[in-house]
Amino acid sequence: MATLPKILQTVVIEHVAPELDGGRYPVKRIMGEAFDVTADIFKEGHDTIAGILRYKTEGNNAWQESPMQHVDNDRWAGSFVLAENTRYVYTVGAYVKSFETWRKELTKKHGVVEDLSSELLEGEAQVKEAITQSKGPDKSELKLWLDKWKAAPNQDTRITIALDDILATLVGQHEKRAAWSTYMQELTVIVDRERARFSAWYEIFPRSEGTVEGQGGTFKDCEARLPVIREMGFDVLYLTPIHPIGETNRKGRNNSLKSQPGDPGSPWAIGSRHGGHDAVEPALGTMKDFDHFQKSVRNHGMELALDFAINATPDHPYVNQHPEWFKQRPDGSIKYAENPPKKYEDIYALDFYSEAWADIWQEMKRVLLFWVERGVKIFRVDNPHTKPVPFWEWLIRSIQEAHPDVLFLSEAFTRPKMMRILAKAGFTQSYTYFTWRNSKKEMIEYLTELTQTDMKEFFRPNFFTSTPDILPEILQQAGRPAFKFRLVLAATLSPSYGIYNSYELCENRAIPGTEEYQDSEKYEIRHWDWDRPGHIRNYITIVNQIRRNNPCLHLFTNLRFYQADSEHVLFYGKMTPDQSNILLVVVNMDPYTTHEVRLSIPIEEFGIGEHDTYQLHELIQDYRHQVVGTEYWIRLDPQKEPAAIFALRKRVRRENDFDYFQ
Amino acid sequence: MATLPKILQTVVIEHVAPELDGGRYPVKRIMGEAFDVTADIFKEGHDTIAGILRYKTEGNNAWQESPMQHVDNDRWAGSFVLAENTRYVYTVGAYVKSFETWRKELTKKHGVVEDLSSELLEGEAQVKEAITQSKGPDKSELKLWLDKWKAAPNQDTRITIALDDILATLVGQHEKRAAWSTYMQELTVIVDRERARFSAWYEIFPRSEGTVEGQGGTFKDCEARLPVIREMGFDVLYLTPIHPIGETNRKGRNNSLKSQPGDPGSPWAIGSRHGGHDAVEPALGTMKDFDHFQKSVRNHGMELALDFAINATPDHPYVNQHPEWFKQRPDGSIKYAENPPKKYEDIYALDFYSEAWADIWQEMKRVLLFWVERGVKIFRVDNPHTKPVPFWEWLIRSIQEAHPDVLFLSEAFTRPKMMRILAKAGFTQSYTYFTWRNSKKEMIEYLTELTQTDMKEFFRPNFFTSTPDILPEILQQAGRPAFKFRLVLAATLSPSYGIYNSYELCENRAIPGTEEYQDSEKYEIRHWDWDRPGHIRNYITIVNQIRRNNPCLHLFTNLRFYQADSEHVLFYGKMTPDQSNILLVVVNMDPYTTHEVRLSIPIEEFGIGEHDTYQLHELIQDYRHQVVGTEYWIRLDPQKEPAAIFALRKRVRRENDFDYFQ
């Protein structure tokens, strides 16, 4: 029905950006960043308008304001600093600057129209209006201006006073906002702490950290390994599930259906007589041991990430306490988790469609808060794409309302739109298809989608080079050279990446025809020889050092691909917005063949002239070249060094004209 | 605040298309068309889901439904017919097809899992559920199936029954819609009558239709001209304002500030002692004459369009009746319309920011309804970009609620975003930048924007070749060849186009350095010699005939540009979706030089093989060629014929194998 509006909002405000799905989902940013907002703002006629960016932290009633500037073609831009780790609400307002509009008209008429007395009376009325709206020193000053205006001996003097910029500023600060209009909705931005974007993960099975052959590792054993892990340069230590493991239908080695005595079972089969999701597996230690370990991780400059897997074994306390949370079959039995025709007989799936769904939601929140209160602020969530999306949206928001510093990594290896919606629903970081992108073309396409489409607003990738479930074919087949260049790709393309332990050993034994590890840690206790020949621990250490030292690698959407004359050699760069840090990365994605290739260095983009000298400093092997022009040749032998990371340093000319590299 | 949802809607439905600005504005379509809607629909897990397109006419409570089909990558598509000239509301729903999901699981397990008795019990429960939901013959039939199922002698027979497609269809029709979910909002489509998209306009000043030198024309004179205008092939006859013209500060010939006795004044200076917007200028006749004329236009197979210009002269009845509708200056005088430093002293602008704005809105609605009730269903709105956008949104909706067949053409020659928002706010058709697009490159860019971006959802161009305000430079300078090819461009690029009378005479005398006509009809009575040498009336007649006979020209977004090896020659085509009507248009946009050019006929697009013969039938000059392959050469001499319009006819092979062109 066409109804008369209650208030006349005549300034059109549309296409506010960023905005995701008509405002349905929040965008994401990092604390401390400036948040840039643009909008189309315009109005009928010729009035001068003001655009205002409004913002507040969620739950706060008072808007703060930041003026917007006209860019071109009715597009306006504004910005504010995201100072707090919380959600902000933002929107755009606009109004007619009446006095400014009047000044513009007067200026145009001045010298063309003879008698401007009527116009001057209009302006005078506006100054009077501003006086009634103001108080204190401004009011006094405005009154003085009005007196001067009235006392002016002739029209020309009066016009000079009327058009004075100081008067205009004063009136502008106190005039009523004519035709005040607001954008049709309020939008949200989630502001996370830095770790949400920039993180290097290291994944372990705590039980494999033992030092005595045949005996499982404990939290204490894990503690002993912390210096080595930290030394490699990781900041997040991610533990596969640490909860009591079920005994009924326990899986045996290499995923066999029957376990042998002593087999520890899959850590994802959660729940035994020792407890469920809020307990620890006794073989790892006590809750006290866990607390000690957690603090020790922090003391080593890292953070702990726990695995959050909503699985329950037939032995889980939930089964007795809440049989209504599980799907019962007509014969009274509880339904196993399944992906027909496969059955997972060691696991019952919680039934998110049971009548008691809300109780399950609340219990999951309780479990997370239990660990958050013990100091765990990062969760890697197992298989989120098998639970309802609205559940995650509610759960993550519930936790972050009280604990905005808690981060969630979505382990959704699934269809593209499901991966995206989980990120929109609130997951801080997401697993990706990186693991399976092996050609230069695929990598450029995928990274362009991640960094240049609206995915950049909400989807923060975490590039894992492998996981306990996925030993990619290229690593199985090509070995060490592939382990090296896949590491460089993960660590430099994405600000967040991770390795699953044994990657540093170039462990590549798979069950033939699958991506499963041979003798997988998922089903047995392993003992790794961390000094095994061929390891790439030093290489990882160098790459992580480069990541830390170069702020351009802490960002993601600054990724740009450049020209390399080979279909195997990927060439890309990142720089900080102020260009004080520029890295260029070259990777030979063919692990079998040496490629010698011409790179086109985009010197124009960096403000380097075609005759200027600049320096390329290769950071992995630490050599330097002085270069002039766009052409640069490089030879990448995968057996020696499949990748190069150059810091590009411009020559800065100082007053005294010494040559010098910044 | 994170709050538990009241209902668990777990199917994700997003990116519904078409959707404009997050649903803020309606899209537009034509009555009788199929309306195609797509959406991303998916859910956690492996359930089989159904997508449902829901729709209803606005104000109606009952949803109608149309099933959607999965296309690929979780994208679904559906469609329904827009049967009525009204607004429709549409949205998307989805649910889990429980029985189908169960069948899929059973199929996967069958032959792999030995004992399926528990699974079969689950299915049986679903059939029972469907029985309770159904009635009549379906209920009886379902009961028979259940009996058969239960009586089955063994598991294999029971599975065969359970997987029967007829049973599946029956259960599917009556099962509960599990996890029923709906898109977050309802969207709107305005469904107009055909004339909204396909129309050929002819614009006249009624007072110039007189046949006695020195004497103004009347509605009766206009009536006498109807056969000629119809003969040329136009369907909309658009009259510049017909209301009483003010006398105070009346403009004289060629826009001079002082009029001479006998000068008729500008028709846009509305209002005199004879009345305002709901009266007719006495010099044109009486209201009765108008009514007679209006009916006569219909009897000639055309429709009348009136000009709606919200201007009031100092003599308008509003000035006395509603002084509060005008902006009063501090000295008590009413403010003239102005565009500083220019003043329009024959016009007062209504003040849409007065306290009484709502009264002005209502009065404008009353005025429009006054004419609608007299049979006028098309309005060309003067300068809408100088009135508030929300006013138009309300006004057009108010009128169309009672009279959905009323069409509005926006005369907004202004900034791009204002032109767009007016179309989004409800204008049926819009003036465009066509008039100033003179190069091939510009034309391709502009038409691509109009037909391939989201503008196609709401912006229906009306390509006027000239208007009383705009005699484009190219027509002034290049004369007849330009008049011919600009006509072909307007008439074939856009399904709606118009000419302002005297175009057929190639009238090109301008006030030097401006786009204003010399001796403009805006300020004086003209008498045209319609048979003046050099006229292109026959040419216009042919082009309009081609438009009528070729349904592909009734559409807009079917426009495609093709390769012509010249920067001056534009080559494009349109076809109906079933390819039964294909036109190719070639225009030499250089009015001074003959160009001979190679065209690349996109035969592949039309399903023509490289060795197939097809026919090109040129419709302006009526010649035919048999062609094989993609290459076709044409020579366009602007002095002879600057454009060619080809009907492409494929050779159809029949059983008896006679060669024949469809």
Interface residues (C-beta under 8 A of the other chain):
Chain A: M1 A2 T3 L4 P5 L8 Q9 T10 V12 E14 H15 E19 D21 G22 G23 R24 D40 F42 K43 E44 G45 H46 G59 N73 D74 K104 E105 K108 K109 V112 V113 S117 S118 L121 E122 E124 A125 A178 A179 M184 Q185 R329 P330 D331 S333 N339 P340 P341 K343 F352 Y353 W357 A358 W361 H385 T386 K387 P388 V389 P390 W394 R397 S398 E401 R415 P416 K417 M418 I421
Chain B: M1 A2 T3 L4 P5 L8 Q9 T10 V12 E14 H15 E19 D21 G22 G23 R24 D40 F42 K43 E44 G45 H46 G59 N73 D74 K104 E105 K108 K109 V112 V113 S117 S118 L121 E122 E124 A125 A178 A179 M184 Q185 R329 P330 D331 S333 E338 N339 P340 P341 K343 F352 Y353 W357 A358 W361 H385 T386 K387 P388 V389 P390 W394 R397 S398 E401 R415 P416 K417 M418 I421
